[in-house]
Amino acid sequence: MRIVVCIKQVPDAKDVRLDPVTNTLSREGVKSVINPYDRHAMEEGVRLKEQYGGTVTVVSMGPPQAKAILQEAISCGVDDAILVSDRAFAGADTLATTYTLAQAIKKTGDVDLVICGKQATDGDTAQVGPGLAVRLGMPYVTCVKKITGVKDKVMSVERMMDDGYDELEIDLPALLTVVKEINVPRFPSIRGLRKAKAFDIPSYTATDIDADPDQLGLGGSPTWVVKVFPPEPKGVRTMLEGSLDEIAEQLADILSDSAHGA
């Protein structure tokens, strides 16, 4: 089975903050990490390889420094890694991103399965996985919480729903997006760390993936982020001060007044 996993470098959620001047995410001085959902996608790819045989390749679109997360992926059992990096990709929305990733994946040859995280923590659109499946002409299932088996080019999965889960079968080749409930990602092994240190990660440019310039980056993006802002606080807030006993008494009075007012 030939598996491709798409991963993204994102700001560490613990350090994310908004720039009050530009109203955009401030990345300066913020540590970059593998998107948390993508860690689970990567782990599931390696588990499938161990169970059914084959190879796992990770693909990431980003700046040159994104090679760091690809090396980390190698240390966790991935066989191969590709960085898709070009100034022409800058400013890409999800439509342009899925086009670029699809071109890169096609360049690698035939694929049996593509796995993505449910969404990225810096965008939270959950659009890249389904959009990529459409670009690749593959059926897809989102929010997969368990892969129960693969037989005769048919994969059985459980898809998480609000009130339980669906049991589905999907013909391969296919694309899945996964949730964190699917597994617990492994730590790098000593052998993996040695392999990652020596691994030469290739970088694909727009020319390398035979991309149409009109579908790349900002120029190929029909949507733009105007600004990012925290939601406005709503309702009346009351700050309670004093000892725990005093605060408890104040809270009891407020709840009592509210009940009588209702």
N, C-alpha and C positions, 0 to 999 in steps of 0.2 A: 504494500500500500504506500503510495506516495502522498505525503501530507505536507501542506503549506500552512503555516500559522502567521497571521499578520499581527505585529506588535507595534506599539507606539510609545515614544518617550514623552512623558508628561511631567509637570511640576509636582513635587511631593505635596499631597493634599494637606499635610500638617503645616506647611509653610505658605500656602496660597493666600494672596491678599490682592486687593484692588488698588490700582494707582488712582489717587483722588483727582489727579489732573487729567489723565487720558481716559479714565473710566474703563480701562482694560486690565487684564490680568498682569500683574507685575512678576516678571520672571527673573529679574536681577537678584542675584544672591540666593536664589531658590534652587535647592537640589532637584535634579531630574531623575526620574525612576521609570521602570517599566509600568505601564498602565496596569493597575491591579487586576482587572478582569482578563487582561492579556496573559498574565501569569498563569491563570487557570486554563486558558486556551493552550498555552505552550505545554503545560503539564499533561493535559489530556492527549495532545499529539504524541508526546513521548510514551505515555502509557499504551496507546494504541499500537505504536511501533513495537513495543516490548511484547505485546500480546499477539499481534498478527504479522509482525515483520514489516519491513519497508524502511523508509527514511522520512525525516522531518526537516523541513527547511523553514526558517523564519525570514520574513520580509518586513522591512520597515521603511517608511518614507519620512525623511527628516534631514536635518543638517548633519555635517560630518561628525559632530560629537555624539550622534545617536549610535555610532559604532559601539559605544560602551554597553548599551543594553543588548546588542547583538552578541557581544562577547560573553555577557552574563548568560544569555540563552544557550550558547555553546557549552558553558560550564554546567548547565543543568540537564544535559543529555541530548540536545538538538544536534543534528548532523551537519547542517549547512546554514549559512546566513547570507543575506543580501541586503545592502543598503541602497535605497533609491534616493539619490540626492542631486539636486540641481537648483540653481537660483530660479529657474523657470517655474519651479513648483511652488514658490513662495505665495502665500495668500490664498491657497486653495481652499475652497469650501468642500463639503462632502461629495458633491457631484464630481468636481475635478480630482479629488483624492481617490475616489473609486476608479475613475478612468486611469489614473497613473498606476495604482496598484494592480489593476487588471492587466495593463500592458506589461508590467514587470512579471507577473505570474505567468502570463502566456509565453514570455520569453524563456522561462525555465523549462518548458515542455509540458507534457500531459500530467494532470494532477487528479488524484482520486478523491481528495478531501481537502477543503479549506476550512480552517477554524479561526474565528475571531472572538475577542471578548465582546460581551453584550454591548458595551459602550465605553467611551473614553471619559475619564474623570474631568478633563479640561473642557470638553464640549458637551457631553451628556446628550448627544442627539440620537444615538443608537441607529444611525442611518447608514453607516459605512458597510456593515455586514450585509444587509439586504441589498444595498445598492451595488456592492461588489458581485454578489450572486447574479444579479440581473446582467451586469456587464460580462460576466463569464458564461452566461447562459446555463446556469446551474439551478436546480431546485434548492430550497434552503429551509431551515428550521431555526427559529430564534429562541433564546432563553432556555437552552437545553441544560437540564440539571443532571442527566445521567445517560450514558450510552450503554445500552443493555446487550448489544451484540452486533456482529457483522457476518452475513452469510450470503453467498452468491450475489455479491455486489449490491446487497440491500442492508442498510443500517437501521437498527431499531433504537429509538431514543425516547426519553421522557422529557416533555416540555413543561416548564413551570408555568402555572396559571395562578390567578388570585385565589381560587378556591380549591386548589389541588394540582393535578398535572394530567397532561394528555400523553397517551402512548401512541407513538407514530412510527411508521416505516418510511424510509426515503431511499430512492435509488441513487447509487453512486455513479459518476462523481456528483458531489453535493457540497454545500456550504452550511456550517453550523455557527451560531453565536452561542456562547456559553455563559452561565452565571457562576457565582463563587461557590454555590453549593455542590458543584460537580466534583470537586476534589480538594485536596490540600497540596499545594505546590511543594516540591522537594527543595532541599538546599543543594548548592553546588557540591560536587564531589571533588576530591583531590585530583583524580585523573581528569575530571572535567575542567578544573581550573588550569591545569597544565596545557590541555588541548586549547582552551580559549586563549591563553597567553600567546601561543604559537600560531593561532589561526589567522590567516590573511583574509579579511572580509572584503569582497569585491564591492564596488560602488557603481551603480547604473545611473547614467545621465539620461536626459530626455531623448537624445540621439540613440543611445544604446537600446532603448525599449521601443524605438520606432513610433514615438508619440507625435500626435498632431499638436503643434504649438497653440492652436486656437482653443484646445480643450484643457490647457494646463494653467495652474496657478490662478492668480487674480483675474486674468483675462478670460479664463475658461470657467469662472465662477459666477453664476447668476445671483448668488446671495452674498451679502456682506454683513459682518458684525458691526453695527453702528456704535454700540457701547454695551458694557457689562455693568450691572449695578445690583446692590443688595435690595431685597424687597423692602418697601416702606413699612415701618411698624404700624399696626392697626390696633384700635381699641385703646382703652384707658389702662395705664399701668400705675400701680401703687407700690412704692418701696416700703417695706416693713423693716424697722430698726429696733434694736434692743437685744435682750437675752433671748434664748430659745423659748423660755416660758412666756415672756412678754410677746414675742412674735406669734406664738401659738394662740395666745389669747386674742391678739388683734385679728388674726386670720379667722378665728371662730366667730368674732363679732361681724366681720365682713360677710362671711358665708350666711350667718343668721339673718343679716339685713337683706341680703340678696334673696334668700328664700321667702322672707316676708314680703319683699317687694314684688316677687313673682306672683 
